[in-house]
């Protein structure tokens, strides 16, 4: 008969019944990394991704920030402003591209990637319509982790970077329209808002998202008459609620758009799609029927444009005339107000960088933050965005499976 059958337990068995210490998940140690901010090389890009106040917070948290000489000048920030808060001002682009994390506004040019080391993390916009296959293959060959501002989501599923930029773009688009509409050379010599005895300008806005909402608010504030078009009645209802004003709205039908823009002084397109390419909603024949001196602001040019007559322009040459109608088709409208836009972007990017540190590094951040994970389009050299893969004929892989290997 063994010990157990006699009613006795061995010493080892007794130990198993004793209270055991609970194994808790270890708290990740904060990571420290270097952050590089190159000077923007894209044409007419005057913004910078981190303002001096944000750099100070990062430096105070023991991160090293390298800023290329003159990177902030376009946004009215001097080298001295950055040096005063602890940033290192460097002379060469390569020094910033060899940091652990590179932060930009516009996507890097392919020649920029030539000086970027392998296994780097880069955050920037993507501007997919202007991208080339070679850009993605180069990033993949460098085993990079590339994250696009356009795709990052918050906990509600919204796009925080794009929303912030859209607020600025919506406001600025109306100010630009007013500028050209009052011009004798490019417009009708007409005020956007009416005065007693004179009807206000007619503004048509296509879309009902953040850009459209802020454009409508600004136009109404200037005294214009506004009508908003969208394919979703719920979105039209929401924009009326958010504005606190019962503006004229209509669903997107070709005949209703055609009738509205025929007499419009200003038409602003702000219709975007998750697929990266905006639908063409206004044909050339519709534009031909608009009055001479009318103004088109194609905010959707970032995704190819909503007007058949649109083509990319720049801040150096922002407008062109087609069928007597002035077209403004600059893709980075927010760069018109680079100081404001830089603060807006910095308010979102800096907390993300601090969060990466709190989680213990980029890998842990991707593991725990689903919204941030949505921004990844290249992970350690593998393309993880199916839409980009389909556009350029590149194989893509599932990010969740790739991260599972890390876990």
Beta strands, then each sheet from edge to edge (+ up, - down):
strand 1: 34-37
strand 2: 64-68
strand 3: 88-90
strand 4: 101-103
strand 5: 121-124
strand 6: 145-148
strand 7: 202-206
strand 8: 225-230
strand 9: 248-251
strand 10: 266-269
strand 11: 295-298
strand 12: 319-322
strand 13: 325-328
strand 14: 376-379
strand 15: 382-383
sheet 1: 3+ 2+ 1+ 4+ 5+ 6+ 14- 15+
sheet 2: 9+ 8+ 7+ 10+ 11+ 13+ 12-
end
